[in-house]
Amino acid sequence: MMQADPEAVGDYLRGLQQRIVAAVEAADGAVAVRDAWVKEPGASLQGHGLTCILEGGALFERAGCGFSQVRGPKLPPSATQNRPELAGAPFEAMGVSLVFHPRNPYVPTVHMNVRMLAALPADGAPVCWFGGGMDLTPYYGFEDDAVHFHTACRDALAPSGEDKYPRFKTWCDDYFYLKHRDEQRGVGGIFFDDFSELGFDDSFAMLRAVGDAFLPAYMPIVERRRDTPFGERERAFQLYRRGRYAEFNLVWDRGTHFGLQSGGRTESILLSMPPLASWAYRQEPAAGTPEAALYSDFIVRREWL
């Protein structure tokens, strides 16, 4: 058991959101909408948050980055499947979650989340744990992009132990997997959940390292690919692959389920959805094309480092 320090975690998360949104605005040359919200009295959750979203930018078609800090009377099932002894306990949850959908199909979509959940059982001390990670979803695969992203993830985790990157990389591959398609969502990254094994201070330090690594992991890839010429073919494939992204978030993502099950703010929960997506019946790219290479070489489980 760890004694939670929500104030320190909340201060870090709010600052992280501000840094990331400022970097997105600078890269795009546009200003994100800042939507501060407070849960109404009597709602199933109490708390507040700030949703920042840039839509229709020159670089990002949709880039959402949200902070939330909420309290509830009863942990939802998605949060206690690994901790049945805490089922039904009151809780506090806070985190930063983002998904960026670029306009250019050669720039990958990215997701990052860092969060803390504290259960507040009536007969004991608070029990808190951390979760999060980041993962990359390209539409056109580039080996050096995947290697750069995974290197940043590995280096962020190195101070917490050499075992963390291999464990969390495998966990990411297992998690961001569309079971109904037998298909990985992207080239992966790192993912961890229900994490408290280092004690509060060191677990929180690991969370900060992951959050701080996001911009160095992703923005150099954006700058490398943002001016790559593309046409209708690449755009159509991007929208088709975005459909897979939507499928995962709605069918499998525990964060989405947690938010909806606990009575969270729907607009903020679904900021991860792409602005446009498409579906086609049994679409298979022609052999030898860059689209086919995405399936054969990139959205498969492999060691990038």
C-alpha positions in Angstrom: 0.0 0.0 0.0 1.2 3.5 -0.8 0.1 6.8 0.6 -1.2 8.9 -2.3 -0.1 12.5 -2.8 -2.8 13.7 -5.3 -1.7 17.3 -5.1 1.8 16.6 -6.4 0.5 14.3 -9.1 -2.1 16.8 -10.2 0.4 19.6 -10.3 2.7 17.6 -12.6 -0.1 16.5 -14.9 -1.5 20.0 -15.4 2.0 21.3 -16.2 2.5 18.4 -18.7 -0.7 19.2 -20.5 0.3 22.8 -20.8 3.7 21.9 -22.3 2.3 19.5 -24.8 -0.5 21.8 -26.0 2.0 24.7 -26.4 4.2 22.4 -28.5 1.3 21.4 -30.7 0.2 25.0 -31.2 3.7 26.0 -32.1 4.1 23.2 -34.6 0.7 23.8 -36.2 0.6 27.6 -36.1 -2.9 27.4 -34.7 -4.5 27.8 -31.3 -6.3 25.0 -29.4 -9.7 25.5 -27.9 -9.5 25.3 -24.1 -12.6 23.9 -22.6 -12.6 23.9 -18.8 -15.3 21.8 -17.2 -16.7 20.9 -13.8 -19.1 18.0 -13.0 -22.5 19.2 -12.0 -23.6 18.6 -8.4 -25.4 15.3 -8.1 -23.6 13.7 -11.0 -22.2 10.2 -10.5 -18.7 11.7 -10.6 -17.4 14.9 -9.0 -14.4 16.8 -10.2 -13.0 19.0 -13.0 -10.8 19.0 -16.0 -9.5 20.9 -19.0 -10.0 19.6 -22.5 -7.7 21.2 -25.1 -8.4 20.4 -28.7 -7.1 21.7 -32.0 -9.3 20.9 -35.0 -8.8 21.7 -38.7 -5.2 22.8 -38.4 -2.6 22.8 -41.2 -0.7 20.0 -39.5 -3.2 18.3 -37.2 -6.6 17.5 -38.4 -7.5 16.8 -34.8 -5.3 16.9 -31.8 -6.9 16.5 -28.4 -5.1 16.6 -25.0 -7.2 16.3 -21.9 -6.6 16.6 -18.1 -9.2 15.3 -15.6 -9.4 14.9 -11.9 -12.5 13.2 -10.7 -13.9 11.4 -7.6 -16.6 8.7 -7.4 -18.4 6.6 -4.9 -17.7 3.3 -6.5 -14.8 1.9 -8.6 -16.2 0.7 -12.0 -15.7 -3.0 -13.0 -13.0 -2.0 -15.6 -10.8 -0.7 -12.7 -11.0 -3.7 -10.4 -10.8 -6.7 -12.6 -7.2 -7.2 -11.3 -8.1 -6.0 -7.7 -11.3 -7.7 -6.7 -10.8 -6.8 -3.1 -11.3 -3.1 -3.9 -14.5 -3.7 -5.8 -17.0 -1.0 -4.8 -14.6 1.3 -3.0 -14.7 5.1 -3.5 -11.9 6.4 -5.7 -10.1 9.4 -7.1 -8.6 9.3 -10.6 -6.5 11.9 -12.5 -4.6 11.8 -15.7 -3.6 13.4 -19.0 -4.6 11.6 -22.2 -4.0 12.6 -25.7 -4.5 11.4 -29.3 -3.2 13.4 -32.3 -4.5 12.7 -35.8 -2.3 14.5 -38.4 -3.6 15.6 -41.7 -0.7 14.2 -43.8 -1.0 10.4 -44.1 2.8 10.1 -43.8 2.7 11.5 -40.2 1.6 8.8 -37.8 -1.2 9.1 -35.3 0.0 9.0 -31.7 -1.6 8.2 -28.3 -0.2 8.9 -24.8 -1.7 8.6 -21.4 -0.4 9.0 -17.9 -2.7 8.6 -14.9 -3.1 7.7 -11.2 -6.0 6.0 -9.6 -6.5 5.9 -5.8 -9.0 3.6 -4.1 -10.3 4.9 -0.8 -11.6 1.9 1.1 -13.5 2.7 4.3 -11.6 0.2 6.4 -8.0 1.0 5.3 -5.5 3.4 3.9 -5.7 4.7 0.4 -4.4 2.3 -2.3 -3.0 4.0 -5.4 -1.5 2.8 -8.6 -0.3 4.3 -11.8 -0.8 3.6 -15.5 0.0 4.9 -18.9 2.3 4.7 -21.9 2.4 5.8 -25.5 2.1 4.1 -28.8 2.5 5.0 -32.5 0.1 4.2 -35.3 1.6 4.9 -38.8 -0.3 4.7 -42.0 2.9 4.4 -44.0 5.7 2.7 -42.2 9.2 4.0 -41.8 11.8 1.9 -39.9 13.7 4.9 -38.6 10.5 6.4 -37.1 9.6 3.3 -35.2 13.2 2.9 -33.9 13.3 6.5 -32.8 10.0 6.2 -30.9 10.9 2.9 -29.2 14.4 4.3 -28.3 12.8 7.2 -26.5 10.4 4.8 -24.6 13.3 2.6 -23.6 15.5 5.5 -22.4 12.6 7.0 -20.4 12.2 3.7 -18.5 15.9 2.9 -18.0 16.2 4.6 -14.6 13.4 2.5 -13.3 15.1 -0.8 -14.2 16.3 -2.6 -17.3 13.3 -4.9 -17.1 10.7 -2.2 -17.6 11.0 -1.5 -21.4 10.9 -5.2 -22.4 7.9 -5.8 -20.1 6.0 -2.7 -21.0 6.7 -3.1 -24.7 5.2 -6.6 -24.7 2.3 -5.3 -22.6 1.7 -2.6 -25.2 1.7 -5.2 -28.0 -0.7 -7.3 -26.1 -3.0 -4.4 -25.2 -3.2 -2.5 -28.5 -4.3 -5.5 -30.4 -7.6 -5.8 -32.3 -8.7 -9.3 -31.4 -11.6 -9.3 -33.8 -9.1 -8.5 -36.7 -6.1 -10.5 -35.4 -4.2 -7.3 -36.0 -1.9 -5.0 -34.1 -3.1 -1.4 -33.9 0.3 0.1 -34.9 4.0 -0.3 -34.2 3.5 -0.2 -30.4 5.5 1.5 -27.7 5.0 1.0 -24.0 2.0 0.4 -21.8 1.6 -0.3 -18.1 -1.3 -0.4 -15.7 -2.0 -1.2 -12.0 1.6 -0.3 -11.3 2.8 0.3 -7.8 5.8 -2.0 -7.3 8.4 0.7 -6.9 6.6 2.4 -4.1 4.9 5.8 -4.4 7.8 8.1 -5.0 9.7 5.9 -7.6 6.5 4.9 -9.3 5.5 8.5 -9.7 9.1 9.3 -10.9 8.6 6.6 -13.6 5.3 8.2 -14.6 6.9 11.6 -15.0 9.7 10.1 -17.1 7.2 8.6 -19.5 5.2 11.9 -19.7 8.3 14.0 -20.2 9.5 11.6 -23.0 6.5 12.1 -25.2 7.4 15.3 -27.1 11.0 14.1 -27.8 9.6 10.7 -29.0 7.0 12.1 -31.3 7.7 15.6 -32.6 10.9 14.8 -34.5 8.9 12.2 -36.5 6.3 14.9 -37.2 8.9 17.3 -38.5 10.5 14.6 -40.6 7.3 13.7 -42.4 5.0 16.7 -42.3 5.9 18.0 -45.8 5.9 14.7 -47.6 3.7 15.0 -50.7 0.5 12.9 -50.8 -2.5 12.4 -53.0 -6.0 10.9 -53.0 -4.7 7.3 -52.7 -2.7 8.0 -49.5 -5.6 10.0 -48.0 -8.1 7.2 -48.7 -5.8 4.6 -47.1 -5.3 6.9 -44.1 -9.1 7.1 -43.6 -9.5 3.4 -44.0 -6.9 2.7 -41.3 -8.4 5.3 -39.0 -11.5 3.1 -39.0 -9.4 0.5 -37.3 -8.4 3.1 -34.7 -12.0 3.9 -34.0 -12.8 0.2 -33.7 -10.1 -0.4 -31.0 -11.1 2.6 -29.0 -14.8 1.7 -28.9 -14.6 -2.1 -28.6 -11.4 -2.8 -26.5 -10.0 0.3 -24.8 -10.2 0.0 -21.0 -9.8 3.8 -20.6 -12.8 4.4 -22.8 -14.8 1.8 -20.9 -13.7 3.2 -17.5 -14.8 6.7 -18.5 -18.2 5.7 -19.8 -18.9 3.2 -17.0 -18.0 5.7 -14.3 -20.2 8.5 -15.7 -17.3 10.5 -17.1 -17.6 13.4 -19.6 -18.4 11.8 -22.9 -17.0 14.6 -25.1 -13.7 14.4 -23.3 -13.6 10.6 -23.3 -14.1 10.5 -27.0 -11.6 13.1 -28.0 -9.4 10.3 -29.2 -11.8 9.6 -32.2 -10.6 10.6 -35.6 -12.5 13.5 -37.3 -13.0 11.4 -40.4 -12.7 7.6 -41.0 -14.0 5.1 -43.5 -14.7 1.4 -43.8 -14.6 -0.9 -46.9 -15.5 -4.5 -47.3 -12.5 -6.8 -47.4 -10.1 -4.2 -48.7 -6.7 -5.8 -49.4 -3.8 -3.7 -50.7 -1.9 -5.0 -53.8 1.3 -6.9 -53.2 4.4 -4.8 -53.4 2.8 -1.5 -52.4 3.6 0.7 -49.5 0.1 -0.1 -48.1 0.8 -3.8 -48.2 4.1 -3.2 -46.4 2.3 -1.6 -43.5 0.6 -5.0 -42.9 3.6 -7.2 -43.6 6.4 -5.2 -42.0 5.0 -2.8 -39.4 1.7 -3.7 -37.7 3.2 -7.0 -36.7 4.9 -7.9 -33.4 8.6 -7.4 -33.7 11.6 -6.1 -31.8 12.4 -2.6 -33.0 15.6 -2.1 -30.9 
